[in-house]
Amino acid sequence: MSASDAPQAAPQPQAASSQLTKKLQKALTLRIDSQASRDALKCLSGFFTENTVHTRRNLRSSIEGESLLLHKEFVNSFGALERQLENLDHLVEELDGAVERAAGQLKASRSETQASLERAAALRKESISIELKQQVLDKFLGRFRLSEADTQLVRSGDKPLDDDFFTAFDRLEQVRSNARHMLSTSGQQTSGVDILHETSEILEASYERMFVWVQQQCRGPREAAVAKSTSAEMDTPAGHVLKRVLKLLRERPVYFNHCLRDIARVRKQALQQRFFEALSQGDATFGTRPIDLQASDPVRYVSDMLAWLHQNVATEQDALGSLIGKESAAESSASRERLASDEGSMTVVSYDEMLDISLDGVATTLATKTKQSLQANSSGHAHGVNSSNTFTSNTVIVTMYRVAQAFSLFAKKFEEQLQRKEAMLVSTCMDLHARTYQDFLDMWEAQAQKLRQGVASVYVAALSAPSFVLEAANTLQEVLSIYQIAPVPAGEREADFLPVLSAAFDPLLNHCQQVASMMDAADGQVFLMNCVSAMQTPLEKHEFTKQRQEMYRAFLQDQAQRFVEGQAKAVLSKVGLSERLKALRDKPADVPLSGVPELHPVSLAATLRTFYNSLFTLGGALSLPLLERIEDVSLRHQIRGQIAKLIASSYEELHNGIAELGITTHTPDQVRTLLEGV
């Protein structure tokens, strides 16, 4: 080393030491717990196998050698990639050439196919237009044309009437409604008319199919929905279909009328069959006995039949209302008028007419059964009455009247229930009431006829009311008690009951007067008073017989007055006062009393003594045996007082006329007092 190099060599150890220091500091600052340090050490352990001085000194070269090997491997691997990239570049260049050639060919073909492209564009536009038109057409057909499937549903008789049928029918109606709307708004007359014409045949076919279905139901078994007795029993699938069909057929009055009449006919047969079963078998469900068991008692029999009808009429009303719709029952008159105006002379069968048809069978049966029961009852009593008795049994007359009143009562009930007086069942009950009521009156007339035939053979020794009068009074008393509870207004009762009184008592009174005409006058008067009193007794408790009571009261007063006058005259004749009074009344004013033989004091005094003695003698001249035969106590007491008053008045007249003779020993007041005690 030269001298010039010595100053430069001195700092080398110092520089080396500084580098070592830096390396040591760097090594000390390294964190061996970091992930990078651990990864580096792990990689180092792959080729650093021995920890020797030599290996530590050659660590750098070893690491560099490893790095060199890795770079060589990378270079070798990238060489293959480079070759592939070169091949790819060559392919891209070829592809670019092909694309350029294709572009040239495409440009040439485009120029050649320009007309085709324009034609295709035009076709695409036309296709879009056609699709829009197809959509419009589909919507039009959906609104104005029935689908083939729906057409088959409403026309084919092989398919059942179900919800699908009614849905298709509703679509058909909607199509026709849309067509009518189009006619009235858009002015498309031809299209609208064509649509209506095309669908009218389908519509009529569907109506005919529903009509045929109803006919089949009416010809079906008794268990069919159309024959069910209650609305609850109609709540079946077939019942719902029947209701919907009838609602739709209302637009075709001809079909609708046929269906309603057939349904009413079927229901008439079903109701009549149930009535026959109730008559002959009873109802096991409710434990009721057969009604025919009461046939021997016409009142109970008729009442039970009417009660059964009243209950079943309500059931039939509810069933028919449910079947043809409540609005038909409530607005039958309005519907008839509307359909009559729409269809000319065609009127639809009303709810009331249908109900009358249904009830016609049971009404006829009611009339027949009533007639049979009454005839059997009359025949039974006719055989049970003694042949010597010429009067109809009291029981038969009362029974006939009870039956007549039952018909009258239920006629009013049916009228309230059916809400019309001209209803067939109401008319039937009114007719039966009229017939039984007339039979009741005819029975009284038959009694009167028998009485007229037997006048000569009647003899009443006791002068009391005979048995036929008492029986008639008792019969009328029962009739009055029945009529008392009848639903007749108070103002109409007297006029309404007058025919009964006339039929019962007028012939009887005439007969009694004929019998009395064949007796002595006084006997006949007592007999008539007893008869009329017996006839008046059942009338006294009823206000509506006041007019007849007044008539009988006036008749009794007339007979009583005649009897009083006759008895008083007989008593005065018996005691001799009658001749004296006559002489006194006939005496001229200028003739003295002693000048008249009948008023001679001696004979007159003897007559007066006889009269006075009779006042104190029981059973004497003043006894009135006929008076005791008057059965009415109050009437007898009244007549006794009137006779006494008349005798006292006659004595007072005689007493005043002969006062100057001074032969009377009792004043008129004393005689009047004595007569009142007789």
BELWODA-V717827 format. One line per field, one symbol per residue. phi: phi as a letter, one per 30 degrees, with the letter a starting at -180 (. if undefined). A space follows every 10 residues. Layout:
phi->???
This chain:
phi->.ddddddddd ddeddddddd dddddddddd cdcddddddd ddddddbccb ccdddddcdd dddddddddd dddddddddd dddddddddd dddddddddd dddddddddd ddcddddddd dddddddddd dddddddddd ddcbbddddd ddddcdddcd dbdddddddd ddddeddddd ddddcciddd dddddddddd dddddddddd ddddddddcd ddddedcddb dddddbeddd ddddddddde dbeddddedd dddddddddd dddddddddc cibddcidde dddcddcedd dddddddddd ddddddeddd dddcjddddd bddddddddd ddciddbddd ddddddddcd dddddedddd dddddddddd dddddddddc cdeedddddd dddddddddd ddddddddia ddeddddddd dddddddddd dddddddddd dddcddcdbc ddiddddddd dddddddddd dddecddced dcddddceed ddddcddddd dddddddccd eddddddddd ddddddeddd dbddcedddd dddddddddd dddddddddd ddddcidddd dddddddddd cddddcedcd eddddddddd dddddccdid dddbdddddd dddddddddd dddddddddd dddddddced dicdcbdedd ddddddcd
